[in-house]
Amino acid sequence: MIQIPDHLLRDARLYSGAQDDTDAVCRVLSDYGRLIGEVRQLRRRVAQLDEEGAMLDDRLAALQDACRSILEL
């Protein structure tokens, strides 16, 4: 049998809501893959939002330049 430190078992019980140590660890392990997938999706989305934000900043700068040009007429 694998020896799991008590603090990790407590964390597993808190996360999973299970009272039994084995059940708690099994639930955490079964959720792990899904959670990693979700984190990866969120990272991709954040990167996409950063890119969109940079594009909006560029468009705003161009619009401000156009407005300044109009005011100078």
N, C-alpha and C positions, 0 to 999 in steps of 0.2 A: 504494500500500500504506500502511496505517496504521502510524505509528510508536508502539510501545508501550514505555514505560520498562522498563528491565531489571528493576527491583525488582518490577514487576507481573508480568512474565513468570516470574520466580522463584516468586512467590506462586502463580501459576496452575499451574506445574509441581508445586509442593508439594501444592496442594489436589487436583489431578486425578490425580496419579501418572503423568502423561504426560511423556515426555522431549522430544517435539517441541513447539516453541513454539506452532505453529498448532493442533495437536491439544489442547494444554493450554488455550488460550484458548477454543476451541470448546466444550470440556467445561464450563468454568466458566460460559460464557454460556448453555449449554443447561440447566444446573442452577439458574441464577439465579431464574427464574420460580417454580420449585418451592420453592426455599428461601424466597423472599419470601412465598409462600402459607403455608408452614409457620410462619413467624414471625408472620404475622397470626393464624393459628389459635391459636398459643401465647399471644399477647397477649389474645385473647378469653377463653381458658381461665383465664389469670391473673386477669383482671377478674372472671370468674365466681367463681373461688375467693375473691377478696377480698370479693365480695358475700356468698357463703355464710359466710365467716368472720365478717363483721359480723352476720349473722343469728344465728349460733351464740352470739356474744358477747351479743346481746340476750336470747336465750333463757336463757343462763347467768345473766345478771343477774336475770331474772325468777324463775328457780328459786332463786337465793340469797335473794331477797326473800321468797319463799314459805317457805323454810326458816327464815329469821329470824322470820317471823310465827308459825310453828308453835312455835318455841322460846320465844316470848314468852307462849304460852298457859298 
